Amino acid sequence: MSFVLTLITLAPQTYLDFTTPIKFLERQNLFLVRMTNHAPKTQWVVTDVPMYAFRIGRPIPPPLAVFSEKRLVTGNLTEEQVLDIINEYDPEQVMIGRFRFPILVASLSDDYRILYSRGRRALYLREDLKGN
């Protein structure tokens, strides 16, 4: 029964993605294209969607290798810790998309610029890197 309720609730939200997969993939690929363009100048990527770092062949700092909701909910990983890791590793790219981090986003504006955003996802590029 709960499966049916979930399906009824989520179906309208995902209908367009399944009926027009090309548009869905194009939106996802825009992030990948921009990240790939800067991959040669990137040593570290901080992201809560690790598949993006994997797809461009760049590592995530080890303390963030498992970036899960469970770690956030249990307090095993806090927004402040993520910010400390960013300060320590100084990643060239930061991509936030799954979770809300208001303090982190506010602090990124000092050293990073938004390269691309869509919906909840935003890709930040360190200010010293040039290009689109």
N, C-alpha and C positions, 0 to 999 in steps of 0.2 A: 504494500500500500504506500509506504513512504517513497519507494522508487517512482511510483506513478505521480505522486505529488511533486517530487523533485523534477521529474520530466516535464510536467505541466508548467511548473514555475520557470524552469530554465530554457525551455524550448523557444519561447518568443525572443529571448535575448540572444540566442545563438543561431536562430534560423537563417539569417543572412550569411553568416560565415559558412554554413554548410551548403547553402544553395548557390553561393557565389564564391567557391574556394579560391579562385584566382585573386579576387580582391583581398581576401583574408591573407593570402600568401604575400601579395604585394605589400601590404601594410607591414607584415613581419620582416620582409626582405629589406624594406627601407632602413630599418635599424641595422640589419646585418651589413648592408652596403656601406652605410656610414661608418660602422665600426671597423669593417674590413679596410676601408680607405686609410684608416689611421693605425691599423694593426702593426705595420712595420716600425712605427715610432712608439709602440706601446709595450711596456714591460709587464704591467699589472692592470687587471680589470676588476673593479669591484662591482658586483651585481647581485641582485636577489633572484635573477633568472639565469642560472649558471650555464644553460645551453648556449646562450649568446657568446660567452667567453670561449666555450668549447668550440663552437662553430668557426670562430675567427682564429683559433689556435693560440690563445693567450691565457696565461694562468690567473687564477684567483688567489689572493693571499690565503695561506693555509688556515688561519683562524676562521675564515669565512667559507671554507670549502663545503661545509654543510650549512646552508643558509635556509633554515626551515621555520615554518610557523611554530612548531613545537618548541624550538629553542627560544623564540621570541616570547611566546606565551608563558613558558616556565621561568623566564628571566635568565636563562642560560646565556642569552645574547641580548644585549640592550642597544638602544639607539646610540647611546654614548660610547659603547664599546666599538660599534661600527665606525663611528666618527674617529675614535682613537686609532683604529686600524687604518683608516684612510690617511690620517696624519702620519702614521708610521711608514706605510708603504708608498705613499704619494702616487697613487695610480693615475695613469694618463686618461683613462676612461672610467666613468661611473655610470651605470645604468640601473635605475630604480623602476620597478614595474609592478611587483606583486604586493608590496607592503607600503604603508604610509610612514614616512619619516620626516615630520615637519622640522625638527631641529637640524637634522642632517641636510635637508634641502636648503634651509636658510644659510647654513654655514658653507655650503658648496658655492654659493654666489660670490664668495670672496676670491676663490682661486680657479673656479670653473665657469664655463659658459654652456648654456643649453645648445647642443648641436642639433637635436631633433626631439620632438615630443609628440605623442599621440595618445589620447585617453589618459590612463594612469601612468603610462610609461614615459620616461624621459631619459635621454642620453646626454651626459655631461662630458665635456672635453676640457682637459686642463688648459688654462689660459696660455701657457707658453707654446702650445701646439697650434699650428696654423692650419687653415683649410676648412672645407665644408664637410 
